Amino acid sequence: MSDYIQFVCDQCDKQYKVLGKFAGRMAKCTCGHRVQIPKKDGMDTGGIVQELPVSLAKAEHGEPDEDCGSASISLTVSVTNPTEVDIELLLIRMSVLNEEGFCVAYQEETSECSVSPGETEDIELYGPYLAINLLGKPDKSSVKVEVLACELAFTDLGLFDVPEEANSAAGTQINTRVGSAEIESVAIWHEPADDDGEKQLKLFFRHKNLTEYNLPQVAYKAILQGHNGRAIEETSCEEPLNEYSQACSEVGFWGVKEKTLKKAKVSVQASVFSTIASGMDTRSGISEEVNEW
């Protein structure tokens, strides 16, 4: 028998019964009220995304350039943290629609922040730079924003020995969960030395997104350590990860002397920004910015 959850709308008292896989998600009652589906005790709901209160408080354009008639769009976006953990990054997707409702500009921005549970944060953004004529009548156009709020999770993946022989990969199965991602494995190797006696040392990480939401950032930091344990060089990489997908990331050290790799190790940390809340808002009308000076 399938696992079901029963809950009641706290606005009109209508009763519902849904599959357990929907635990933690937001549902809309027939009365129009939105309610979060509860979870059962002991249920693993990792990756649940709550509804994020978003308000697009301002949408203005600057004075058009005399040569091309273009100007930037400035926005003020207000978000309130509905979760029980700190929000540490916001991914904001902005769409500018002309008076006919067609999208004429799009931009994504990330904003590192620290928004405690229950607190509200105002974010000032400069949106797309576009020809104002594309809007038609600016007061009839609109801006739509979608905001993903993320928490940061990180872990030490450990120390990895540098292989003695060139083009001899040393692989390790990790299978460690970091936020909404699972780090599956790491492989490390170095290429033969070039004419200057320098090598490239590479690490490849395989990971997967365990949720139905994009992860704005999966990052790795690697520190090359000599045989005495002292740090020699540091490198890093970061990239997004699509929903329910698998991917590989690469970090590398270039121009490393061959003797440096003798009995060397690499220390690795992984960090993931996982989406914990999402919301959107639309503001009708883009007014011209008023300079107070």
N, C-alpha and C positions, 0 to 999 in steps of 0.2 A: 504494500500500500504506500502511496506517495505521502510525503511529509507535508502537512498543511499548517498554516498559521491563521488563527482567527483574531480579528481586531475590530475596533469600533471607531467610527468617526467622532472625534471629540467636539464637533460642531453640531451635528444633527442626530447623533447616536445610531446611525445606520450601521448594521453589522456586515462584515466582509469575511471571506475565507479564500486565501490564496496559497499557492505553492510556496514551500519553505525557501526556495531559491531566491525569492523576492524580498527576503528579510533585510531590513535596513534601508530599503529604497523608499522614495517618496511616491505616494499614490494620490490621485485626485478623486474626491468623492463626487457623487452626482449633485450634491449641493454646491459644489465649487470649491469647497475647503480642501486644502492639501494636508495630508497626515503621513507621518513616517510609519512604515510597517515595522512592528516590533520583531525582535529576534528571541528565539528560545534560549534557555539557559544552556551553556556549553556549546552553542552553535558557533562555528567559525565563519565570521562575516568579513574576513580580510578583503580589502578592496572596495568596501561599501562607500558610496559617494553620497553625501547629504546635499540638500538644497541650499545654495548659497544666496543670501539676500544681496542683491546688486541694484544699485541706483545710479543711473547716468545723469549726474547733476548738472553738467554743462557740456555744450557742444557749440564751439565757435570757430570761425575761420578768420585768419588774419587779413590784412589789406592785400589785395591781389597785386602781383608783380606787374610793373608797367609794361614790361616787354612781352610776357607770355600770359599774363592774366591768371597765374597760378598762386596758390596760397596753401598753407598748412592748416590742418584741422586740430584744434586743441580740445581736450576732453578732461572732465573731472569725473572719476568713477569712485563710487563709495561702496565698500563691502563690509559686511558684518560677519564675524566668525561664529558659525553655529555649532562648532564641534567642541570637543573637550581637550584638544591639543592645539599648539601654536601653529598658525599658518606662516610659512617661511618663504613662499614664493607664489606669485600670481602670474598666470599666463592669460593674457588678454588678447582676444581676437576682435578686431574692429572692422565692420563693414559699413561703407558709406553708400546710401541709396539716394538716387536722384528723385525728382518729383514724380516720376512715373513708376518708382519702385524698383528700378534696375540698379544692381550693384556696379558702381563706377570706380571703387577703390577698396582695397583690403590691406590690412596690416596686422602683424602679430608682434606683441611686445611682452617681455618678461620683466617683472619687478620683484627684486628681493625685498623682503619686508619681515616684520615680526608682529603679527596680530594675535594677541592672546584671546582665549575663549571669551565670547561675549562682547569683545571690543569691536569698534568700527574704525576703519582706515579710509582716508581719502587719498586717491592717487591722481596726480596731475600727469597727463600724457600729451605728447605731440603725435597726432595721428598722421594719416597719409598727406602727402603734398600733391595737389591736383589742380587742374584748370577749373576755376570756379564755375565757368560756363557749363561744365558737365552736369552740374547740379540742376540746371534749369533755374527754378526759383528756389534759392537757398532756404527760405522760410517754409517751403513745401517739401523739402528733402528730409532725410532722417539718418540717424546713426544707430547701428545695432552693435552691442558688445556681448560677447560670451566670455565668462571668466572662469578659469579653473584655479582653485585654491589648493596648494600642495603643502605637505609636511615633508621634512627631511629625515631620512633614515640612513645610517651609515654603519659600517663594520670593518674591522681589520680582517683581511683574508689570509694574512700570515706571511711567512718568509718562504721564498722559492729559490732553490739552488740554480745557478747558471750552469748549463751543461758544459762539460769539458771540451767536447768535440763540436766543430762547426757543423751546421745543418743537421744537428741531432736534437730533435725536439723532446723536451721533458714535459709531460702532461699530467695534470692533477684534476680529479673529479672533486668538485667543491660541494655542489648542491646545497647552497646556503641561501636562505631567503633574506632579502633586504627590502623592507617596505613591501611594495606590490610587485617586486621583481624577484626572480630566482637566478642566482649566479650558478651556472651549471659546471663550468670547467675553465681552466686556464692552461695555456701551452706557452712555453718559453724556449727560444732558440736564438742563435746568432749566426750571422753569415761569415764566410771566410774573409780574412783581412784583405784590404785593398793594397795598392802599391805603397801607400804611406803607413801601412801597419795598423790601420784603423778598421773597426768593425761596426756593424749595426746589430744591436740587441733588440729583439722584439718579443712582446707578450700579446697573445690573443685571448680574449675573454668571450665566452659564449653565455648568453643570458636570455631570459624570456619574461614577458609581461604576463602576469597571472590574472589580469583584470580586463574588463571590457572598455577601459578608458586609456587614452594615450598617456604615457609617462613623459612629462616635459624634459626630463633629464636623467640619464644614467651615466655616472661618472666614475672614473678610476684614477687614482694617484699612485704612481710607482716611484720608489726611491731605490736607486742602485747603491748597494753597500759593498765596501771593500772587504777583504779577508779579515780585517781587524774590526769590522762592524761599523766603521765610520761612513757617514753618508757622502757620496761622491756627486751624484746628480739626481735631479727630480724631474719627472715628466707626468703629463696627465692628458686625459681626453674626456669628452662629454658629448652626448648626442641623445635625441629623443628615441622613444620606443613605442611603436604602434600597439594598439590593443591586441591581446592574445597572440602576439607575434614573438618570434625568436630572431636573434641577430647576434653579430659579433662586433666587438670593438677592439681596436689595436692601439697600443702605446709602444713607443720605441725610443731607444737611445742611439744617437748617431755620433760617429767620430770617436768611438771608445777605443782606447789602446788595448791591444791584445793582452798585455800583462795585467791590465786592470781587472779583467774578467776571471783571473785565476782565483778559484775558491770564493768568488763573489756571490752575493745573494741579492734578491730584489724583494723589498717590502711593499705590500699592496694594500690599499684601502679602497673600498667601494662605497658610493653614496647614491641614493635614489630619491628624487622628488616624486612622491606619489600623490595622485589627486585624491583629496578627501572631501571636497565640496565643489559644486559647480552651479552657476546661475547665469542669467542673461537679462538684459534690459534694452529697450529701444526708446530713443528720444526723437520726437518730431521737431523739425525746424533746426537749422544751423544759422545762428545769428552772427553778425559781424562783430569781431572783437573791438571793444572800446578801450582805447589807450587813455590812461588817467594822467598822463603828463603832456 
